[in-house]
Amino acid sequence: MLIDFFYTLRSARLPVSVKEYLMLLEALQAGVVGPNSEPGDDELGEGAYSLDDFYYLSRTILVKDEKHYDKFDRAFAAYFKGIEMRADFTQDLPLEWLRKNLELELSPEEKAKIEKMGWDELMETLKKRFEEQKERHEGGSKWIGTGGTSPFGANGFNPQGIRIGQQKGRNKSAVKVWDQRAYKDYDDTQELGTRNIKVALRRLRKFAREGHVEELDLDSTIRSTAANAGWLDIKMVPERHNNVKVLLLMDVGGTMDEHIGRVEEMFSAVKSEFKHLEFYYFHNCVYDFMWKNNRRRFSEKFATWDIIRKYNRDYKLIFVGDATMSPYEILQPGGSVEYNNEESGAEWMQRLTHAFPKFVWINPEPQGVWQYRQSISVMQQLLSQRMFALTLRGLEDAMRLLSK
């Protein structure tokens, strides 16, 4: 029973054991879930369980670490074809308004003719549209709709608008995103395709002897044995650890989805190289809170002020992100695409870099396109040009700067 489901999870590299699979079967037979189930049922009968019940029961029993939730969701959806992925989205607009019938494609000349609104005008106009609009619109330039040049909606084009009801970004020009999104954590078990990242990170080293005596001191053993006329005298010392303290702040979601593989490789390397490592996630720019788990990113927030106060100035601060966003997200109060932040991202960046004088920003975006991203230029100015590419050369230069 459900043996193919078990093998699907294993194929997704989830650490699911046969014992846990048998425990799931026992729970089903005992009628742990299911509005119409009775204890002692021998099978998952038609209508006995809702798919939601089975999803949460199987996840509870089979997944022992929250970092595997995303892998489980994808494997679950692959096995039960046609089942939507679980996410907590708010739907304040009629879904009919956002139905995708066409996706607008314009030439560069046509795009250049479309004027963009300023921040205040954009927010005020959106408020008016909510008050005035009563029906669905498609292909226009004014209302909340799809496939047009309006600043509000999905699957169209506007040089500066608010994206509403679109699965992912297309033109990277939205200054705010209406939908609440959940991003997956970076996987720290990702195997490195190359050891180069680790080698580059080792430029940031300060070794110290720590812990119990568990490492052979070969030189001392030879000297002591020779002094004892050949009688073996083994000497042990505590293991050496990199004593550098690192605070890692990582951008996740949105345009960073294009760089997941490379960032996961770097994250794996950092976790293996630095014993004293603390990490948090943010989206696009740092504001008044960050988080450690993307599933609970809105319920388990860590205030940025608390992070600044918690860690000493001897921590090396490393930002990881593509810095690709609307400049409003950095410079404007309320500029975050997800909520109305009271203070601009620039102010928080200045506080962080003042609190941790040894800092760098690692950017996975190809360095050749940096000059075409206004937000990258703004961020470089805030960081005193301490931005480096996620390449072997870039990592070496960044680690060398941090070690000074």
N, C-alpha and C positions, 0 to 999 in steps of 0.2 A: 504493500500500500504506500503510495507516494514515494516510491523508491526513485523515480525519475526526478522528483523535486529535490531529493537529497543529493543526487548526482549533479544537478544543476547548480546547487549551492557550492558543492566541492569544485566544480569547474570554474566558478567565479572566485576561487582561491579563498573561500571562507573557511576558517578552522572549525568545521562542524564534525563532531565525532558520531560514531554509530550509537554510542550510549545516549547522546542527546536526541538523536533521531528516534530511538525507541521510547525515550521519555515523552516525545511529542505524540507518538501513537498512543501511549498510555493515557495521556491527557485527553485525547480525542475520544477514546473508548470510555473514559470516566465521565464524559459530558461536562468538562470544565467550562466550555463556552458553548454558545448556541442556544437561541431562544426556544427551539423546539426539541432540543436533544434531551435524552434521558440517560442516566448513568447506566453503563453496561452496553451501550450501542457498539456494534462491532465494526461499523464503517461510517464514513462520512456520507450520510444519506442525502438525497436531493432535497434541498430546502432546509436541512437540519441546521446548517451553519451559514452565517453570512460570511462573505469573503473577508470583510474587515475583521471579524472575530478571529478567523484563521490566521490572518496576517499578523495581528498583535500577539496571538498565542505562540505562533511559530517563531516570531522574532524574539519574544521573551525567553523561550527555551533554547533556541539555537544560537543566538548571538550573545556573546559574553562581554563584548567590548563595544562601546558606542562608536568607535572609529570605523567599525565594519558596517554600520547601518546603511551607508550609501551603497556599498557592494550588495548588501542583502536586498535593498529596494530594487536595484537593477536586475538581480537574478530572479526575484519574485515576479517582476513585471515580464521578464523574458519567458518564464514558465507559464504563467497565467496570461496568455496573449490577450491584448485588448484592455488590460486593467491599467488604469491611470496611476501614475506614481503619486505617493502620498506627500502632501505639502499643505501648509496652512496659508491659504490665500484668502484675502478679503475681497468680496465682490460687491462693490458699492454701485457699479454701473450695470444696466441691463446687458446681459451677454449678447443679445441680439445686435446691440450697437457695435460690437467688436468682432462680429463674424467675418472671417477672412474670405472674401470672394476674389480679390485681386491684390497684387503686390506691385506698387508703383515703381517703375524704373525710368529715370530721367537722364538725359545727357548732361555732361558738365556745363554746357552753355545754358540749358534750361534750369539747372540748379542755381547757377549764379544769378539768375533773374529774381529768385525768391528772396524777399526781404525777411530779416529776422527781427524779433521784438527784443527789447531790453528786459531785464529781470522783473522790474516792478510792473511793466506793461503786461508781461506774460502771465504773472500771477493774478493780476486784476482781471484780465480777459478770461482766464480759466474760470474764475468765480462767476463772471457774467454768463458764460456758456452753461454752467450748471444750472443757473437760475432760469435761462431761457429755453434750453433745448428740451424737446419733448419726444423726439423720434430718432431713429437710426439714420446716419448719413454716410455716404460712400463717395470717394473721389473728389470731394470739395476742398475748399481752402479756408473754411471758416469754422465749421462745427467739429465737435468731438466725433471722430469716425475712422474709417479705414481707407487706405489706398489713395489718399489725396495729398495736398500740400499744406493742410492745416497744421498748426503747431501742436495739436492735441489729438492723439489717437495712435493707430498702429498701421504698419505695413505701407506707409507712404514715405514722403520726404519733407523735411523742413530743416534748415540749417541750425535751428535752435528751438527745441520744443520739449513737450512733456510726453513721455511714452506711456501709453495706457493700453493694457491688454495684449501686449506682444510678447511672445515667448522669450526672445532674446534680441539683443541689439543688432541692427543692420548697418547703420551709417555712423555709429559712435558720436552722435551729435546731441543726444538728449541731455537736458540739464537737470531733469528730475524724472523719476520712474514711479508711476502710481502704485504698481503692484508690490505687495510684500513678497520678498524672495528668500528662499533658504538655500544656502550654499554648502557644499560638502567640505569637510575638513581635508587638509592635505594629508596624504597617507605617508606616515613615517616609516612604513615597512617596505616602501618602494625600493627595489634593488637598483643599484647604480649601474648604468651601462658603461661607465668609465670611472677609474679611480682619480681622474684629474681634479675633480671638484674637491675631494678630500685632500689631495696634495696641496692645492691652492689654499685651503683653509688652514693648513698646518703652519702657514706663515704667521698665524696669530697664536703663538704658543708661549706659555709660561709654566713650565713643569714644576711640580712639587711632589714630595714624597708624602703619601697619605695612606691611611687605613692600616690593616693588620699586616704582619710580616708574611709575605706570600710570594715574593719574587727572588730568584737566585741572584746573589751578588757574586758574579763570576770572578772578578778581579780580587775581591777580598778573600774569596774561597781559596784561590791559588796561592795568595800570599800567606794565609794562615796555615794551609797544608804544608807549604815549603818550610815554614818556621817550626812545624811539628815533626820534622824529619820524615815527611811523606805520609804521615797519618792524616786521613781525610778529615778536614774540619770545614763543614758546610756553613756558609754565612748567608743569611736571608735579609732582605730589606723590604720595606713597604713598597707597593706598586707606585709607579709614577703616573700622575694624572695631570692633564692640562688644567691649570688653575685659573684660566681666564674666565670671566663671567660675561655672559652674552644675553642681551635682551633682544629678541627677534620679533619684529612686528610685520605681519604679512597681509598684503592685500589679497582678497579672495572674492571670486564671483565677477560677473560682467565680462569685461574684456580680458580679465585674467584667465578665463576658461581656456583661452588659446595657448596658455603657457603652463598648464597644469603639470604636464610630464616633467618639464625641466625644473620647475619649482619643487616638485616632490623629490627629485633627485637631490637638489640642494638641501632640502629639509632633512632628508635621511642622513646626508653627510654631516650636517651641523649637529644632529642629535648624537651621532656616534663620536664626533670629535670633541665636543665640549660637555664636560660633566656638569658645569654650572650654567644651565640654559633655562631661560624662561621665555615663553612665546605667547603671543596674542594675535588675533585676527582683527582686521578692519576692512572697510570697503571704500576703495578709491582714495580717500584722505582720512586722516585721523581726526576725530572730533572728541566729544566729551565722554565717550565710552568705547570699550573694545570687548572682545569675547574670546573664549577658548573653545567653544563647541557651537558649531553652526546651527544645530537643531534647536538649541536653546538660546540663540543669540539675542532674542528680545526679552527673555525671562531671566537669564543669568548674565547680566552685564557687569563689566568691571570698569568703574569710573577711572578715567585717564588720570585725574588728580591723585587717586589712590595708588595707581601704578607708579607715578612719579615719586610719591612719598615713600613707597615700599622699598624701592631698590636704590642702592648707593650709587654715587657718581663714578665708582670704578667699573660699573657695568659698561660694556661696549654695546652701543645701540645700532642695530642693523634693520633698516626698512627693506622690504622686498615688495615691489609693485611696479606696474608699467606706467604709473603716473599719467594715464590716458583718461581724461575726463573733461568736463566743461570747466573753464577757469573759474566760473562762479562757485564750483564746489570747493575751491581752495580759498577764494577771496571774499565770498559773500556770506554773511550770517543767513541761515536758512537755505544755504546752497546745496546741502546734501540731497542726493536723489531720493533718499528714503524717509527723511523726517526733517522737521524744522529745527536745525541746530541753532542755538542762541548765539554762539560765537563762531567765527570763521575757522576753517581748517588751518589757515596760515597762523593764527594765534596759537593753536595747539601745537603746531609744528615748532614754533619758536620756543614754546615752553619745554617741549621734549628735548630739543637740541641744546637748550640752556642747562637743563637738568643733567644731561649725559653728554659731556663735551666731546667724547670720542664716538662719532657717529658716521655712518655711510648709508647710501641708498643703492640697492642692487636692482637694476632694471632689466627684465627679460625681453623687453621690446628691442628689436634690432636698432643699433645705434644710428644707422643711416637715416631712420625716419624721425629721430628726435627733433630735428630742426623744423619739422612740419607739425609738431604737436605743441600748441601754445601752452597747454597745461604743464608739459615737461619743462619748458623754458621757465615758467613761473616757479615750479618746484625746485629746479636747479638753483635759482636765485635765493630761495629760502634756505637751501642747504649749503650755500657758499660753494657751489659747483662740486659737492662731494657725491656725485652720482656716477655709478660705474655699471657697465654692461655685464649681464650674466654670461660671461665668457671666461675662459681660463685666464686670459690677460687681465680682464676686468676684476675678477676675484682676487688675483694676486696683488693688483694695485690697491684694492680696497683693504685687504688684510695688512698690507704694508703700512697704509696710512693709519689704521687702527692700532698697530703695534708700536707706533712712535710715542 
